[in-house]
Amino acid sequence: MQTTIFNMAEIKDINDAPGTQNTHQSYHFGGNAPEVNSKSLQLATVLQSTLELNKLLELFDDELSSLVKHDGLSYVNKEENHRVTFGEEVRHRCTYRLILLDKDIGELTLYRHSQFDDEETRQLENTIAALVYPLRNAILYKQAVEKAYRDPLTGVNNRAALDNALEQEINLARRHSTPLSIIMLDIDKFKRINDTYGHIAGDAVLKRIAESMVESARGSDVIYRYGGEEFVILLRNTDKSGATLLAERIRAAIESIMFKYDSFDIRITASAGLTTMLEDDDLSGLLDRCDKALYDAKQQGRNRVVVAENDN
């Protein structure tokens, strides 16, 4: 692998406390240059074994530990909304802004209780050179996966994304003995909206509902369009009471929407069923129980939240 490094100006942050190391460097990669050292080539081979961003940075952190001791590592890409952290964010740090072929691909920061010396920062430069191309590939892969898992109308995740995520979340919740809840929400009398005002109006309603759900949900909650006018919300580390509060907040937010289409005022309500994972649950059992709770909400008059019977 060949790389070129330009503009390696060192900047000290005057806002840091005396004695604190805070080094910022901008690395531009691309073009012709001498080959990097053999250790970096070996590291690059290891890093090319995965396209999963978190796994890539975990491998990099593990390999770097044998070369330069450090107490923490963080990677931030604001444009792509990525943040990955390992270890502790302690007093001394070196931050590297990574630019590949004029494209900013994020900032990498190494933390340590003691300062990094000149030889260690040179070693860091070599290891970063090995990371940058696999990192770019992992970002592109993540973009492609997210696009495939995104509902093009509403912008939330799609059914395929739910199928992929839910089993993993069940296993994770079981392994760590943490609660996992799901909410299944359906827009009331949505067919009437389509029949009365047309499918363009129906699409606009779906988009507005999705926006309201995103506004009402917490940052850790993940929203999926399950199909048609039905949505599922995945709530990590959330018990029945927490899920009920969120479901009621979303239901109330939807009911309060003043939706106008052309000269028409369209009133929107939604029904929701929810359940919390039981000890012996699998994916189908969890979804079936939640779907039954949603059916009960419809049968009881709509515009309400019903908790699955087994959860009471």
C-alpha positions, 0 to 999 in steps of 0.5 A, a space after each residue: 500500500 502506498 500513501 502520501 501524508 501532507 500538512 502534518 502541522 502540530 497544534 496545541 490547544 491553549 484551552 487545555 490545563 497545563 501539562 496536558 498533551 492535546 495534539 491535533 494533526 490533519 492527515 491527507 492520503 492519496 497519490 504516490 509515495 514510498 511504501 509504509 513499513 512492514 508492520 503497517 502492511 501486516 496490520 493492513 492485512 489484518 484490517 482487511 478481514 472485515 467490512 464491519 466498522 465497529 469490528 474494524 476499529 476493535 481489531 485496530 485497537 487490539 493490534 495498536 495496543 501491542 505497538 503503542 500502549 494507550 488507555 482509550 480510543 475513539 473514532 468520530 465521523 460527524 458527517 456519517 453520524 458514527 461514533 465508536 469508543 473503546 477504553 477510557 477518555 483520559 487526560 492526554 490525547 492525540 487526535 488525527 483528522 483523516 482525509 483520503 483523496 480530499 474526503 474527510 473520513 473522520 477523527 481518530 483520537 488516542 488517549 493515555 494517562 501519560 504523554 506520548 513521546 516522539 517515537 510513539 507518535 511516529 509509530 501511530 502515523 504508520 498504524 494510521 496509514 494502515 487503517 485509513 483505506 480499510 476504514 474508508 471501505 467500511 464506511 462505504 459498506 455501512 452506507 450501502 447496508 443502511 441504504 438497503 435497510 432504509 424505507 425510501 418513503 419514510 426514511 426509517 428502517 425497513 422490515 429487512 432491517 428489523 428481521 436482521 436486528 431483532 434476533 441479535 437484540 434478543 440474544 444480547 438482552 438474554 446474555 446481559 439479563 437486560 429488558 427488551 420491549 417492542 411497540 407495534 403501531 398501526 395508523 387507524 383507518 388508513 385505508 379510508 385516508 387513501 380512498 378519500 384523499 388519494 395515495 399521495 395524501 396517504 404517503 404524506 401522512 405516513 411520512 408525517 407519522 414517521 417524523 412524529 415517532 422519531 421526534 417522540 422516541 429516545 435516541 436509543 430507540 430504533 423505528 422500523 416500517 413493518 409494512 403498509 401503515 404499520 411500524 415497530 419500535 425496538 426499545 433496548 434496555 426498556 421494561 414494560 413500564 418504560 415502553 408503556 410511557 413511550 407508547 402513550 407519548 407517541 400515540 398522543 403526539 400522533 393524535 395532536 398532529 394538525 395534518 393539512 392536505 390541500 384544503 382538507 384537515 385530516 385527523 390522524 390517530 394510531 393504535 399500539 400494542 406492546 410487549 416485553 421479552 419473556 425468558 423463553 422468547 424467540 423472534 416469532 413469539 415476541 412479534 406474535 404477542 405484540 401483534 395480538 396486543 395491537 389487534 386488541 387495541 383495534 378491537 377496543 376502539 382504536 387510538 389506544 395502547 394495549 400491553 400484551 396479556 402475558 406481560 400483565 
